[in-house]
Amino acid sequence: MLKAVYPGSFDPVTNGHIDIMERCSGFVEELIVAVLDNPAKNSLFTVDERVQQLKEVTKHMPNVKVKSFYGLLVDFCRQVDAKLVIRGLRAVTDFEYEFKMALGNKKLDDNIETIFISSSTKYMFISSSSIKEIAMFGGSVDDMVPPYIKDQLTEKFNSREEI
Ligand code: COA
């Protein structure tokens, strides 16, 4: 069975990530979206919130599963028995970071391959941080995230204002 892991922080998931998942789920039998549980990163959404959000926005893709992981990606891949890692590439600027990570993972486990999928042009300039910034200041993120994530962002920033 061709199984792939699509790892990331997904804080929050964007239309760009969903585009990669939709395209990838068409050629693998199972796609595991893996949310990194990184306590060192100051995330807006908790890991549980991100997992729940991803389950909601991927429910139209029956071969997509969502899980969280802690530690090394290669260990997670072995745990779920996947030999393929998917990463999206938005621009040349992503390349150096992604290439280093792919080489690092290959060094840690020679059985794991990384495949890069180029981002669709309309999503090339979006990132989770820019979306959070726009939403925090009340700008429109309509074309960047699904309506469900937009509501989650509004709710999160409103609850922060109330503190
Ligand atoms: N569309 C829109 N945005 C995209 C995107 C796409 N297709 N692809 C990436 N991005 C953006 C994200 O929104 C995010 O933006 P931000 O920096 O503004 O938040 C940024 O690119 C990177 O995020 P993401 O794809 O979630 O990756 P990451 O760098 O946060 O996570 C891991 C990378 C989880 C894969 C990596 O850190 C990892 O494997 N960690 C485990 C530890 C390990 O194994 N280390 C050894 C590595 S050799």
Residues whose N, C-alpha, C, O or C-beta is under 5 A from the ligand:
A	BS01	COA	P7 G8 S9 F10 T14 G16 H17 I20 L36 G71 L72 L73 V74 G88 K100 M101 G104 N105 S119 Y123 I126 S127 S128 S129 S130
